[in-house]
Amino acid sequence: MTAGLETYNEDGSVRTSVTDRFGRMLGSTTIDMPAGYLNRFQSGSISDDRLLTGTPFAFFTPFNSAKPGGRHDYCFVSPRIEFSGGTMTWSYVRTAATDFANREFGDGPQDGTIHYGVA
C-alpha cells in the first residue's frame, strides 16, 4: 500500500502532493542606509549554512513607500540579491534607470527587509 500526503481540489484533481516543494523561511536581515541618494548604493552579505539545505530564495519588503500627502513611490529601487553557497549577498547598483527614478520621482534605493529561505 502506498503512503503519503495529497490534497485535492473540489473537482478531484491533485492540489498538493508530497513531490511539491514548499519554502521554508530561515530568517531576515534589515537594510537601513544613510540619507542622500549617492550615499545609498550600499552592499552587504550574511552567511547562513542552512542556505545549503535547499534552493535559496529571497524577497524584499520596503519599510515605507509612502511620500508626504499619501503618494507612494512608483520606482523605489530594490536590492540585487545573489546566493553563493551558504552566503546571501545584496547590493544596490547605480544605473541610468536609478538616476532617472531619482531625477523624475525623487526615488532611489529603499530601506527595508530581505526575507530569505530555501525550497
N, C-alpha and C positions, 0 to 999 in steps of 0.2 A: 504494500500500500504506500502510495506517495504521500509525503507530508510537506507542509509549507504554509505560506500565507498568501492569500489573494483576496482582494476586494473587488466588487463588481458594480457596474453601473446598473441603472434600472432596466436597461434593455438586455442585460445578461453579459455584456462584453466586459473583459477584464479591465479594471481601472488601475489597480496596483498589484504587482507581483513581486516575489522575492528577488527577481532579477533586476528590478528597477533600482536606480541609485537615488539615495536621499542625501542631502547635505547635512553635515554636522558642523555647527558653529564652534570655533575654537577660541575666538577672542576678538578684541577690537583695540584700535590704537587711535589716539586723538591727535589731530593736526591743528596746531594753534600757532600761526605765523605772525611776524612783526607787521606793523602797518606800513603802507606805502607800496604802490604797485610793483616797483622794481625790486623791493625787498622780499617779495612773496614767492619768488621762484626758488623754493627750498626742496630738499630731498631728505629721505631717511630710510631706515630699514629696521626690521625686527627679525629675530631668529626664534623659531619655534619648531622643535623636532617633530611635533605632531603633524606638521605640514607634509611629512614624508609618508603618512599613513593613508593617503588617497590622492585624488586630483584636487589641487588647491583652487579656490575661488575667492573673490573679494567683491565687495560693493561699497560705495561711498555715500554717506548721507551728510549734506551740508548742515552747519549749525543753524544758520538763519539766512534765507534768501530774500527776506522782506526788506524793502527800502522805505524811507520815510514816506508817509502818505499811503502806505499799503501796497505800493508797486513791488512786484517780485522780480528778481534777476532773471533775465532771459538767457544770459550767456555766461553764467558762472562757470568757472573752469575747474574741472575735477582733476585729481592727480592721475598720472600714469602709474599703473600698478603691475609689477612683474614678480614672478616667482623663480627661484633657482634653488633646488634642494630644499633645505629647511629654512630658507630666508625669503621674506617678502620685502621688496623694495618699492618705495613710492617716490615720485618726483613730479614737480611742476615744470613743464618745459615752455619757454617763451617762444612763440611763433607769430607769424603775421596775423593769424586768427585771434590769438590772445590780445595782441596790440589793438586790433580792430574792436574787439569786445570792450576793451578798456576805454578806447577813444570815443566810441559811439554810445556806450551804455554805462560806463563807469564800473564795469565788472572786471573780475580777474580771478586769480587763484583763491579758492574759498576755504576757510577753516571748516573743519568737520571731523567726522569719524570714519575710519575704514574698518569694516567688519569683515572677518575672514574665517574660512573654514575649509573643509575637504568634502568631496563627494565620493 
